[in-house]
Structure formats: C-alpha cells, structure tokens
Amino acid sequence: MSYRLTPLMLASLLALNAQAASIKYDDFNVNTGLDRIKWSESEAGRFIENNKLTLGRFLYGSTASDAGLTAESWNMTIPISAPVKGLRADLTIDDVNQAESCAANTSVGQSSGRLIGSFFNIRPGGPVPGDRTGDVLAQIRARRTSNSIDAPGVLQVQGVLSQCTNADCSASAAVPGASALVVSLGTVTVGTAMRLQFSWDKKGNAFTFTRDGVAAQITYTENDGTLPSALFANMSMRNEIQNCTAQRIKGGIVGIFDNAYIIQ
C-alpha cells in the first residue's frame, strides 16, 4: 500500500523540519562586544568615518597556557622604499580595555595606539633576509598596561627607541649606547585628542618625540648606515594579551587618526 503526500501535508512537514533546524544562536543585542563563548573571533575595525580613520582591535589570549602573551598589531601601512624621517598624526584614543587579568600568569599585557617605523639595522654581520633581529624601531604611543595603577581610561604617552631581538620582533630591548629605551610625555585620557610626532635626525644620531609641542629626545651611538631587514612605517594598534587556561582574557584598544603626515 502506498501513500501520496498532499500539498498541505508536504507544507506541514517542511515547516516542521525548518523549525527543528532553526535555533537562535546569537541576536547580538549587547553592546559589550562579541560573546567569547559563542564566537572564536573578537572585534576588529578599520574604516573612515567623519573624515577620520578609526582603527580598533580587541584580542583574546590563548587558553593553551598560563605563560606569556598573545600579541598582534592592527596596522595601516605606508608603502615606502626608504626609511621615513618621521611621522605625525592627530590621535584620539576612543576606548581601551586592559582590565582583565589571569592570576596564574605574571606576564604584563598592554594595549597601545601608536605611530611606528623601522630605520636601520645593528645586527653584527648585517641583517639576514626574513629575520628582523637588530632592526631599530622608533615609535610614539599612548599605552595602558594590565598592571596599570592609573585611573580607568588613563594611558601613558611615551616615545620608544628599541631593537628587535628575535626573528619576528616579538621581543625587543634597548639599543646599546642609547640614552634611553622609553621617554615619558605625560598621560592622556580616553576621548582627548593629541598631536603626536616622532622625527629622526640621522646626522645628530637622535630621535625626537613630540606630543602637542612638548618634546623629549633619545640619542644613540650605533652605526645607522644599514637598512632594516623589514622596512615599514605604520599607524597601528598593538595588543599583547595574557594567556590563561582558566578563561579567555580579552583586551583591546580603539584609536581615531586624522591629519597624517610623513616627514621627509
């Protein structure tokens, strides 16, 4: 004996199957970011709005370990064929979050908005293709660390001159003979615009870092005649987030850039 489905019966079966297969997973009705349990990725944005560039990136630390940091840069890169003499831009930090921490991990996380570039290489014997060891970088940044004692929404503004100490530049140190690794340019609160600049005086062996007309300098003695292994100039968001087996640690930063200049 055989049965034929009437159009009404077929429609009812299809409706039942569709209902059984449709399960609401996320309606995105919260403004605190993506649900870290439901989604593997976190938030990222890179867009022009109101004639300004917004760079925003929130990052999760790894849950495979209680040691070290998960690091990432979220960049706007200027195509160049030779080191620039400096960068200038207006920057407003729109949001920053370094409030989460992992009790089992002593590493210090950080989030920063910055102007950064590479300038020369000091590796003994010269640079090696694909290996950034010895590349010298200068940057001016607004930075908040996971162990900050500043009030919420306050970042440290700093000029930095460093050298990469491993192949991917995930580790860095002071340049030998330099007058400093970091110079302070005060603090800034979320929502406050700054004009940031760093400039390279190659003849004078110095980098000058300027925030709203207030300047600090780092001098160096190393030979600066060799090009870096990786040549770049960026406006950038940088996150380094604690790894933690107990939970997914989240941190991040949003910056609004305007009036970007290359110093030649």
C-alpha positions, -999 to 999 in steps of 0.1 A, spaced: 0 0 0 15 34 -9 7 69 3 9 102 -15 16 134 3 -9 161 -4 4 197 -8 -9 205 26 9 176 42 41 184 24 40 220 35 34 209 71 64 186 70 87 213 55 76 237 82 83 212 110 118 205 95 126 242 92 115 248 128 136 219 141 167 231 122 164 268 132 179 275 166 187 311 175 224 313 183 231 350 188 210 381 184 239 405 191 217 426 214 245 435 238 270 464 234 299 448 252 313 431 222 310 396 207 302 367 231 336 350 236 318 317 244 299 316 211 325 331 187 362 323 182 370 358 168 369 391 186 362 426 173 382 445 147 375 477 127 394 497 101 373 524 84 368 560 75 340 579 93 335 617 95 367 622 75 388 604 101 404 569 103 393 545 130 415 516 139 401 493 166 412 458 177 402 436 206 421 404 211 419 371 231 448 355 249 454 318 243 438 293 266 465 267 260 490 281 285 493 302 317 526 318 304 533 346 280 512 368 259 493 366 226 503 396 205 491 413 174 494 446 155 465 461 136 480 484 111 476 510 84 509 507 64 525 534 43 543 519 12 579 532 13 612 523 -3 634 540 22 631 549 59 610 580 65 624 608 86 594 607 109 556 606 112 529 629 126 492 625 132 464 635 154 453 606 176 423 602 200 420 570 220 383 562 218 384 531 240 409 509 258 405 477 279 432 461 299 411 454 330 410 416 327 439 395 342 449 359 348 460 351 383 483 323 371 501 344 346 527 370 357 532 385 322 521 421 318 496 428 290 494 460 271 473 479 245 486 509 226 478 532 198 509 545 180 530 558 151 559 535 144 586 528 119 618 509 113 650 528 105 683 508 105 698 475 115 726 470 140 729 432 139 766 421 139 774 410 104 744 428 89 707 419 85 695 385 74 666 383 50 634 372 68 650 378 102 643 412 119 669 407 146 688 440 150 662 462 133 659 495 152 623 509 156 611 542 168 575 548 180 554 573 199 524 557 216 495 560 241 497 528 261 479 511 290 492 480 307 473 453 326 491 462 358 485 500 355 478 519 387 464 549 367 427 557 369 404 539 344 407 554 310 441 569 315 471 560 292 508 568 293 522 587 264 557 576 255 585 578 230 604 545 225 636 535 207 642 498 206 658 470 187 643 437 177 660 408 195 644 378 176 634 370 141 598 381 142 604 411 165 581 397 192 609 405 217 628 438 219 653 456 240 671 490 243 695 500 216 731 496 230 745 530 239 712 548 236 703 574 262 670 557 270 646 530 259 615 550 268 608 587 275 576 599 291 553 626 275 527 625 303 493 609 304 462 612 283 425 602 289 402 584 266 385 609 243 412 635 244 429 644 211 467 646 208 491 657 181 519 631 181 551 631 161 585 615 160 614 626 138 648 612 130 679 634 130 703 609 113 733 633 113 727 641 150 721 604 160 688 613 177 651 607 176 628 634 189 593 625 202 567 653 204 532 654 220 513 686 215 545 706 212 562 690 242 593 671 231 617 645 245 647 631 228 666 598 227 702 597 213 722 567 202 757 558 192 752 528 170 761 529 132 728 537 114 740 532 78 724 497 72 688 494 61 665 474 84 656 438 74 618 448 74 612 484 63 579 499 74 560 530 86 526 525 103 498 539 122 490 510 144 470 494 173 491 470 193 477 444 217 496 419 240 471 399 260 477 374 288 474 337 280 452 318 306 439 283 308 411 293 332 394 318 309 398 337 276 414 370 286 403 399 264 419 433 258 419 459 232 420 495 220 403 518 195 420 549 181 409 577 158 435 592 135 435 624 115 459 646 96 486 621 89 520 634 77 552 618 65 584 638 75 609 636 46 
